Amino acid sequence: MLYFNSFAVGTNPFFVAQVNNTIDSGDTISKVVGNHTIKWGAQYIWYGVKQAPDLVANGTFSFFGSGAQSTGNGFADFLLGLPDFYSQQSSPPFHEFSATGGIFAEDSWRARSNVTINYGVRWDYIRGWSELHNQGTTLIPGVESQAFPGAPLGYVVPGDRLPNGQAIPSTLAHTSLDHFSPRLGVAYSPGWSKGVLGRADGRTRKDQRACRRRAVLYRHRRLDDGLPDGESALWPDVYES
């Protein structure tokens, strides 16, 4: 790329070509045993991103007529081969990948004609992003990089050792394996008022450190068997997503 005072000649030196790939697999199995509707399943998703940047990989020459050996005219400097400065950078490709997954099991038990109890648990696997050749970096104050001894203090890469002896993983942060999400729900129709259904549930996620509860009151036209017409006794499948 050639830069002059009022125009430029050549191709854009800043460009990124990115290719994304996602592989998703999973399945859910459901089985009815008496008054119980049991479900279990699993899912695994792999994400891959390839970035091929062009960040001045072919170099740029600038002719602004202001260099130490300049004639004062940018085009004349170009004819004489006297650029003000030259710039070129390394542009290696990046191959990044991550993955998420989960397994769950739940049971919806119709304890009575007007009472359904739903309970279950889900475990989630959430992996941080990695680069195939460990080209990721992070900042940890006071830690010196062993892979790059001359790097600024605190600037570290995967494989460097921390003061406690642990190595920095390729994901830069360790992947937690305790993401459990238990839940309990109840659907109840009191019977004293047709067409009324009350629902309440509670669930918790360790990674969010919060419990969410909700109660919803539905009114329908008629009540045949303890539940409103057309209303499912099963709790929404929150574990499948």
KEKE-3310 file (N, C-alpha, C; in steps of 0.2 Angstrom, whole numbers, plus 5000, padded with zeros to 4 digits):
npx = (5004:5003:5005:5000:5000:4987:4980:4979:4987:4984:4979:4968:4975:4970:4961:4950:4947:4935:4929:4916:4912:4900:4896:4883:4876:4864:4851:4835:4826:4810:4799:4785:4779:4767:4760:4770:4780:4795:4810:4825:4841:4854:4866:4878:4889:4900:4911:4919:4931:4939:4951:4958:4968:4973:4984:4992:5001:5007:5014:5017:5021:5024:5023:5025:5032:5039:5050:5066:5076:5068:5062:5053:5042:5030:5027:5039:5048:5043:5047:5061:5063:5062:5054:5044:5042:5041:5030:5026:5017:5016:5004:4997:4986:4972:4965:4952:4942:4928:4917:4901:4890:4878:4868:4853:4840:4823:4807:4790:4777:4761:4753:4740:4724:4723:4735:4751:4768:4784:4801:4819:4836:4849:4865:4878:4890:4902:4914:4928:4935:4948:4964:4971:4986:4989:4989:4983:4982:4983:4981:4989:4993:5009:5014:5027:5030:5035:5036:5038:5051:5054:5043:5031:5029:5016:5010:5005:5004:4995:5001:5011:5017:5009:5011:5007:5010:5001:4997:4993:4978:4974:4962:4963:4956:4951:4940:4924:4916:4905:4892:4877:4860:4847:4829:4812:4794:4777:4761:4744:4727:4714:4701:4689:4686:4681:4691:4703:4720:4735:4752:4769:4786:4803:4820:4838:4854:4871:4881:4875:4871:4858:4841:4826:4809:4792:4775:4760:4744:4731:4716:4703:4690:4683:4683:4689:4696:4702:4712:4714:4705:4713:4725:4742:4748:4761:4777:4784:4798:4811:4824:4828:4834)
npy = (4994:5011:5027:5044:5062:5066:5055:5037:5022:5005:4989:4987:4987:4982:4969:4956:4939:4928:4912:4903:4888:4877:4863:4853:4842:4831:4824:4819:4809:4802:4794:4786:4781:4774:4785:4794:4804:4803:4811:4812:4818:4825:4837:4843:4856:4862:4875:4883:4895:4902:4914:4924:4937:4951:4962:4974:4966:4965:4976:4994:5009:5026:5042:5057:5068:5073:5067:5064:5064:5069:5077:5086:5085:5074:5065:5066:5061:5048:5044:5044:5034:5037:5035:5041:5033:5016:5002:4987:4972:4957:4944:4932:4918:4914:4901:4898:4890:4883:4876:4870:4861:4849:4839:4832:4827:4823:4822:4822:4820:4815:4817:4818:4819:4833:4838:4840:4836:4842:4839:4839:4840:4848:4848:4859:4861:4873:4879:4889:4900:4895:4896:4888:4888:4893:4907:4916:4929:4936:4947:4946:4953:4956:4943:4935:4931:4915:4910:4920:4929:4942:4950:4962:4964:4954:4952:4938:4921:4906:4892:4897:4898:4900:4908:4899:4887:4882:4880:4892:4889:4884:4890:4902:4905:4894:4880:4878:4865:4863:4867:4865:4864:4862:4860:4862:4860:4864:4860:4865:4863:4870:4866:4872:4882:4882:4881:4887:4887:4885:4889:4886:4887:4884:4887:4885:4891:4888:4896:4908:4911:4913:4912:4909:4912:4909:4912:4908:4912:4904:4906:4897:4890:4878:4864:4848:4837:4841:4849:4863:4864:4858:4861:4857:4845:4844:4852:4866:4862:4866:4862:4857:4866)
npz = (5000:4996:5002:5000:5001:4997:4992:4990:4985:4981:4989:5003:5018:5030:5035:5039:5038:5042:5048:5054:5064:5070:5080:5085:5095:5103:5113:5119:5130:5134:5145:5151:5166:5175:5186:5183:5173:5165:5161:5152:5147:5136:5130:5118:5113:5101:5097:5084:5078:5065:5062:5050:5049:5041:5044:5039:5033:5021:5021:5021:5012:5015:5008:5012:5010:5021:5027:5034:5024:5014:4999:5000:4992:4990:4979:4972:4981:4980:4967:4969:4978:4992:5005:5019:5030:5033:5036:5043:5049:5059:5055:5060:5059:5069:5078:5086:5099:5108:5120:5125:5136:5143:5155:5160:5171:5175:5183:5182:5192:5194:5207:5213:5206:5204:5207:5203:5204:5200:5198:5197:5190:5183:5175:5170:5158:5154:5145:5143:5130:5119:5111:5098:5097:5108:5109:5117:5129:5146:5161:5176:5190:5196:5193:5183:5167:5161:5149:5141:5145:5144:5144:5150:5168:5174:5163:5155:5148:5142:5150:5158:5175:5190:5207:5216:5210:5200:5183:5170:5162:5145:5142:5150:5161:5174:5171:5178:5186:5193:5190:5194:5193:5202:5204:5209:5207:5208:5203:5205:5207:5216:5217:5222:5214:5198:5184:5189:5191:5200:5200:5205:5207:5211:5209:5207:5203:5204:5198:5195:5208:5213:5217:5209:5209:5205:5203:5195:5190:5182:5172:5166:5155:5159:5170:5170:5175:5187:5182:5171:5155:5142:5147:5151:5162:5165:5169:5161:5150:5156:5158:5146:5138)
capx = (5000:5007:5001:5003:4996:4980:4978:4983:4987:4985:4974:4967:4980:4967:4956:4950:4943:4933:4925:4913:4909:4897:4894:4878:4873:4860:4845:4830:4822:4804:4796:4779:4778:4762:4759:4777:4783:4802:4814:4832:4844:4861:4868:4885:4890:4907:4911:4926:4932:4946:4952:4964:4968:4978:4985:4998:5005:5011:5018:5014:5026:5021:5027:5021:5036:5041:5055:5073:5079:5063:5063:5048:5037:5029:5028:5046:5051:5042:5051:5067:5063:5063:5048:5045:5043:5038:5027:5024:5016:5014:4997:4996:4979:4970:4961:4949:4937:4925:4912:4896:4886:4874:4864:4847:4835:4817:4801:4783:4773:4754:4752:4733:4721:4723:4741:4757:4774:4789:4807:4824:4842:4853:4872:4880:4898:4904:4921:4930:4938:4955:4967:4975:4993:4990:4990:4979:4986:4979:4985:4989:4997:5014:5017:5031:5029:5041:5036:5041:5054:5055:5036:5030:5026:5009:5008:5006:5001:4994:5007:5015:5016:5007:5015:5005:5012:4997:4998:4987:4976:4973:4956:4965:4952:4949:4933:4921:4913:4900:4886:4871:4853:4841:4822:4806:4788:4770:4755:4739:4720:4711:4694:4684:4684:4683:4695:4708:4726:4740:4759:4774:4792:4809:4826:4844:4860:4877:4885:4871:4870:4851:4835:4820:4802:4786:4768:4756:4737:4728:4709:4700:4683:4680:4688:4686:4699:4707:4716:4710:4704:4719:4731:4746:4750:4768:4780:4788:4804:4816:4830:4830:4837)
capy = (5000:5017:5033:5050:5067:5067:5049:5031:5017:4998:4986:4989:4983:4980:4965:4950:4934:4924:4906:4900:4882:4875:4856:4853:4835:4831:4820:4819:4803:4802:4788:4787:4775:4775:4793:4798:4806:4804:4813:4813:4820:4828:4841:4845:4860:4864:4881:4884:4901:4904:4921:4926:4944:4955:4969:4977:4960:4966:4982:5001:5015:5033:5047:5063:5074:5076:5063:5067:5064:5071:5083:5091:5083:5066:5061:5066:5056:5041:5042:5043:5029:5040:5035:5044:5028:5009:4999:4980:4969:4950:4943:4925:4916:4912:4896:4898:4885:4883:4871:4870:4855:4848:4833:4833:4822:4826:4818:4825:4815:4817:4814:4817:4822:4840:4840:4838:4839:4842:4839:4837:4843:4849:4850:4862:4862:4879:4880:4896:4900:4893:4897:4882:4888:4897:4914:4921:4933:4939:4951:4944:4958:4953:4937:4936:4926:4911:4908:4926:4932:4950:4953:4967:4961:4954:4950:4931:4917:4899:4888:4901:4895:4905:4907:4893:4881:4880:4883:4895:4884:4887:4895:4907:4904:4887:4878:4876:4858:4862:4871:4861:4868:4858:4863:4859:4864:4861:4863:4863:4866:4869:4862:4876:4886:4879:4885:4890:4883:4889:4886:4889:4883:4887:4884:4889:4890:4890:4901:4914:4912:4916:4908:4912:4909:4912:4909:4911:4910:4904:4905:4894:4890:4873:4860:4841:4832:4844:4853:4867:4861:4859:4863:4851:4844:4844:4858:4867:4859:4871:4858:4855:4872)
capz = (5000:4995:5005:4998:5005:4996:4990:4992:4980:4983:4993:5010:5022:5036:5033:5043:5035:5048:5047:5060:5063:5076:5080:5090:5096:5109:5113:5125:5130:5138:5147:5156:5171:5180:5186:5182:5166:5167:5155:5153:5140:5136:5124:5118:5107:5100:5093:5081:5074:5062:5060:5046:5049:5036:5047:5036:5032:5015:5022:5018:5011:5016:5005:5013:5009:5027:5030:5035:5017:5009:4994:5001:4988:4991:4973:4970:4985:4978:4961:4971:4982:4998:5009:5025:5034:5031:5041:5042:5055:5058:5055:5061:5059:5075:5078:5093:5100:5115:5120:5131:5136:5149:5155:5164:5172:5178:5184:5183:5196:5196:5214:5213:5200:5204:5210:5199:5206:5195:5201:5193:5191:5177:5176:5164:5156:5151:5144:5141:5124:5119:5105:5096:5098:5115:5107:5121:5135:5151:5165:5183:5193:5200:5190:5178:5162:5160:5142:5138:5151:5144:5144:5156:5173:5175:5156:5155:5143:5144:5152:5163:5181:5195:5213:5219:5206:5195:5177:5167:5156:5138:5143:5154:5168:5175:5169:5184:5185:5198:5188:5195:5193:5204:5203:5211:5205:5210:5199:5210:5206:5223:5216:5225:5209:5192:5179:5192:5191:5203:5199:5209:5207:5213:5206:5209:5199:5208:5195:5196:5215:5214:5216:5206:5211:5201:5204:5190:5191:5175:5172:5159:5155:5163:5174:5169:5179:5191:5178:5166:5149:5137:5151:5152:5169:5165:5170:5155:5150:5157:5158:5139:5135)
cpx = (5004:5002:5004:4999:4989:4977:4982:4982:4988:4979:4974:4971:4977:4961:4956:4945:4941:4928:4923:4911:4906:4894:4889:4875:4869:4854:4841:4826:4816:4801:4790:4779:4773:4760:4765:4778:4790:4805:4821:4836:4851:4862:4875:4886:4897:4907:4919:4926:4939:4946:4958:4965:4974:4979:4992:5003:5010:5015:5015:5020:5022:5026:5023:5026:5039:5047:5062:5077:5074:5065:5058:5042:5036:5030:5035:5050:5049:5046:5058:5068:5065:5057:5050:5046:5039:5035:5024:5023:5015:5007:4996:4989:4978:4964:4958:4943:4934:4920:4907:4892:4882:4870:4859:4843:4829:4811:4795:4779:4766:4752:4744:4730:4722:4730:4747:4763:4780:4796:4813:4830:4845:4860:4875:4888:4899:4911:4923:4934:4946:4958:4972:4982:4994:4992:4986:4984:4981:4984:4984:4994:5003:5017:5021:5031:5036:5042:5040:5045:5054:5048:5035:5027:5019:5006:5009:5002:4999:5000:5011:5012:5014:5011:5013:5006:5007:4998:4992:4985:4975:4967:4957:4962:4950:4941:4930:4917:4907:4894:4880:4865:4848:4834:4817:4800:4782:4765:4749:4732:4716:4704:4688:4682:4686:4687:4701:4714:4732:4747:4764:4780:4798:4815:4832:4850:4866:4881:4881:4870:4863:4846:4829:4814:4797:4780:4763:4749:4733:4720:4707:4693:4680:4685:4685:4689:4704:4711:4712:4710:4710:4725:4735:4748:4758:4771:4784:4795:4810:4823:4833:4833:4842)
cpy = (5006:5023:5039:5055:5067:5060:5043:5026:5010:4995:4988:4984:4980:4976:4958:4945:4929:4918:4903:4893:4880:4867:4855:4846:4835:4826:4820:4812:4804:4796:4789:4780:4776:4782:4797:4799:4808:4806:4814:4815:4823:4832:4843:4850:4862:4870:4882:4891:4902:4911:4922:4933:4946:4962:4971:4971:4961:4972:4988:5005:5021:5038:5054:5070:5077:5072:5067:5068:5067:5077:5088:5090:5076:5062:5061:5061:5049:5039:5041:5037:5031:5040:5038:5039:5022:5006:4992:4976:4961:4949:4936:4923:4914:4907:4895:4893:4885:4877:4872:4863:4854:4842:4835:4827:4825:4821:4823:4820:4818:4813:4813:4820:4829:4843:4837:4841:4837:4843:4837:4841:4843:4851:4853:4862:4868:4880:4886:4895:4899:4895:4891:4882:4893:4904:4919:4924:4935:4943:4948:4948:4954:4946:4938:4930:4922:4909:4914:4931:4940:4953:4957:4962:4961:4951:4942:4927:4910:4895:4891:4898:4901:4904:4901:4886:4879:4883:4886:4891:4888:4892:4901:4907:4897:4886:4875:4869:4858:4867:4866:4866:4863:4863:4859:4863:4860:4864:4860:4867:4864:4865:4866:4881:4884:4884:4888:4885:4887:4885:4889:4884:4887:4883:4888:4887:4893:4896:4908:4916:4916:4911:4912:4908:4913:4909:4913:4908:4910:4903:4902:4893:4884:4868:4853:4837:4835:4849:4857:4863:4863:4860:4857:4851:4844:4851:4859:4864:4863:4868:4857:4861:4876)
cpz = (5000:4997:5003:5002:5004:4993:4992:4986:4983:4986:5000:5014:5029:5034:5037:5039:5041:5046:5054:5059:5070:5075:5086:5090:5103:5108:5119:5125:5136:5139:5152:5160:5176:5180:5185:5175:5167:5160:5157:5147:5141:5129:5124:5112:5107:5095:5091:5077:5072:5060:5056:5045:5044:5039:5045:5035:5026:5016:5018:5018:5012:5013:5006:5012:5016:5031:5030:5028:5012:5005:4996:4997:4988:4985:4971:4974:4983:4972:4963:4976:4989:5002:5016:5030:5031:5037:5039:5048:5053:5059:5055:5061:5067:5075:5085:5093:5107:5114:5126:5131:5143:5149:5161:5165:5176:5178:5185:5186:5197:5202:5215:5207:5199:5206:5206:5202:5201:5199:5197:5194:5184:5179:5169:5164:5152:5150:5141:5134:5124:5112:5104:5098:5104:5114:5111:5127:5140:5156:5172:5186:5197:5198:5184:5173:5161:5153:5138:5143:5150:5144:5150:5162:5174:5168:5155:5150:5145:5145:5157:5170:5186:5202:5216:5215:5200:5189:5174:5162:5150:5138:5147:5161:5168:5174:5175:5182:5190:5197:5189:5196:5196:5204:5206:5210:5207:5206:5203:5208:5212:5222:5218:5220:5202:5187:5182:5193:5194:5201:5203:5208:5209:5210:5208:5204:5203:5205:5195:5203:5216:5214:5213:5207:5207:5203:5199:5191:5184:5176:5165:5160:5159:5166:5173:5175:5184:5188:5173:5159:5144:5141:5153:5160:5170:5165:5163:5156:5150:5156:5151:5135:5139)
residu = (MET:LEU:TYR:PHE:ASN:SER:PHE:ALA:VAL:GLY:THR:ASN:PRO:PHE:PHE:VAL:ALA:GLN:VAL:ASN:ASN:THR:ILE:ASP:SER:GLY:ASP:THR:ILE:SER:LYS:VAL:VAL:GLY:ASN:HIS:THR:ILE:LYS:TRP:GLY:ALA:GLN:TYR:ILE:TRP:TYR:GLY:VAL:LYS:GLN:ALA:PRO:ASP:LEU:VAL:ALA:ASN:GLY:THR:PHE:SER:PHE:PHE:GLY:SER:GLY:ALA:GLN:SER:THR:GLY:ASN:GLY:PHE:ALA:ASP:PHE:LEU:LEU:GLY:LEU:PRO:ASP:PHE:TYR:SER:GLN:GLN:SER:SER:PRO:PRO:PHE:HIS:GLU:PHE:SER:ALA:THR:GLY:GLY:ILE:PHE:ALA:GLU:ASP:SER:TRP:ARG:ALA:ARG:SER:ASN:VAL:THR:ILE:ASN:TYR:GLY:VAL:ARG:TRP:ASP:TYR:ILE:ARG:GLY:TRP:SER:GLU:LEU:HIS:ASN:GLN:GLY:THR:THR:LEU:ILE:PRO:GLY:VAL:GLU:SER:GLN:ALA:PHE:PRO:GLY:ALA:PRO:LEU:GLY:TYR:VAL:VAL:PRO:GLY:ASP:ARG:LEU:PRO:ASN:GLY:GLN:ALA:ILE:PRO:SER:THR:LEU:ALA:HIS:THR:SER:LEU:ASP:HIS:PHE:SER:PRO:ARG:LEU:GLY:VAL:ALA:TYR:SER:PRO:GLY:TRP:SER:LYS:GLY:VAL:LEU:GLY:ARG:ALA:ASP:GLY:ARG:THR:ARG:LYS:ASP:GLN:ARG:ALA:CYS:ARG:ARG:ARG:ALA:VAL:LEU:TYR:ARG:HIS:ARG:ARG:LEU:ASP:ASP:GLY:LEU:PRO:ASP:GLY:GLU:SER:ALA:LEU:TRP:PRO:ASP:VAL:TYR:GLU:SER)
# end
